[in-house]
Amino acid sequence: MDLSMLRSKFPVLAQSNDGYPLCYLDTAATSQKPQQVIDAMNHYYQFDNANVHRAAHQLSARATTQYEAVRDKLCQFIQAHRREEMIFTHGTTEAINIVANGLTSQLKQGDLILIDTAAHHANIVPWQELAKRTGAIIKPIPLTIDCRIDTAAFDTLLLEKPAIVALSHVSNVLGTVNPVSDLVAKSKQVGAITLVDGAQAIAHMNVDVQDIACDFYVFSGHKMYGPTGIGVLYGRFEILDRLCPLMTGGEMIKSVSFSGTEFNQLPNRLEAGTPPIAEVIGLGAAIDFINALPTEQVAAAEQTLLIYLQDSLKALGDVVLYGAHSDNLGAVAFNLASEHHQDVGILLDQQGIAVRCGHHCAMPLMQSLQLNGCCRASIGVYTNKADIDRFITAMQSVKELLL
Amino acid sequence: MSQQVQPTTIEFLALELNQSAQVTLELFEQANNWQERYRQIMLLGKTLPKLQDELRVESAQVKGCESNAWLYHSEIEGKHYFLADSDARIVKGLIALLLIACNGKTSTEIADFDPQPFFKQLGLEGQLSPSRTNGLLALANAIKSQSLHSEND
């Protein structure tokens, strides 16, 4: 397959800013959407719009069929056992909040929660709140000097028998990949509940939740070429079924009376209220888009491009890269000498280059790297060598101006 | 806003006397490419005095800036004076543009000052968008609210 064809499927990339064609290197923040995702959502609103699960009429039946078909598609997509294990959420953040809230009654004073130092705030703050409610203790899993999980330190922490281990699959800042299968296996040996934040992994690799064997795996639609406002919580049935619902109301009940209410079964039990139906259907189209890609060819091309990006930045000189390894996925974090990341971002923006500059919702990682922030360039299936070359040329101009 | 440490009146007034800022502003307006414009913005930033460490405190920090930005205000004989600093050079230059527009002005003049057309005229309106984390909008709002509040002091 000629991968250069893929770019034309993303209409937003056809535009230019102030004479500069858009160079979108912020896919880790949100990916662009292929036409088929946009079309699927439009089609739903134009022809099939109705509320789901209330099928007294044909339109609702059609909407419900399409909606539930996405659950089946997702189940296959990440190799889950049962469709009831797939919960639609508004995104990764909500998914982790559902888990952290739902586990409240299962945690007690002094229980230990281990969190990846490089975790996104969405995989930190809900656990901190859980700790506040229960008296549990949080300890960060340290990183090595090259920004990988310090497995020796992790093993030592496991001796304290943590109740929960929260990991990122791929760091949203650095692009480093954690050996989650190994880390989860070790965590299970000491009886920990495991959650893996797959937001940055899902678009870049095949995810197999059986292989990872975690209790929970979470990700967002908008980082996998799908719409915003939709995410997924996968949970192993037995443990998912024990979560106390974060949200209650319609859809999630079996019967309601003023003398008592009975909750519905999974998956509805954890999906209160009218779901984001169009977004679910858009997510289904995004899965179709990914499934139709030649997986190995795309993965190899993305890897080649990321290494080219890392090497080109290094070759510029005066650029500091953080945790840049050849087996990283999707993103590279850097600073230009001691220049402020925001100045670099403003000057790249002047040249039509979209990168993210800041703490990237990973302040503890910034603290461990002793940084106020950094710039991050990230890629997707539509990124090509010309994007990287334009970015590097722009960086050269920034360097001339600032240094 | 009560601040424990405050720059001296002389420090506030020094900014008004700074003629080089005006010259740089003219050079900025004459610049014909983005490199030159941003070079002048950084030079403008350099015309602002660097706030000493004891003034770079959280109570003076303007929220909404990705970079650290600190703002001080003083009303002297019916006119408002501001001192500000940032740890990012371009942001500091953008702040300087704002201070050139507001320093030494009366409460009415600052209340009437609309940063949107001001930055638009400079071709920098994009920098004022609420989605930007450069904090320029937050700073413009802080300048306006501080000059307003001091009337009631």
Interface residues (C-beta under 8 A of the other chain):
Chain A: E339 H340 H341 Q342 D343 I346 L347 Q350 Q351 C357 G358 N372 G373 S397 E400 L401 L402
Chain B: W34 Q35 Y38 R39 M42 E66 S67 N68 D87 A88 R89 I90 V91 Q127 T133 N134
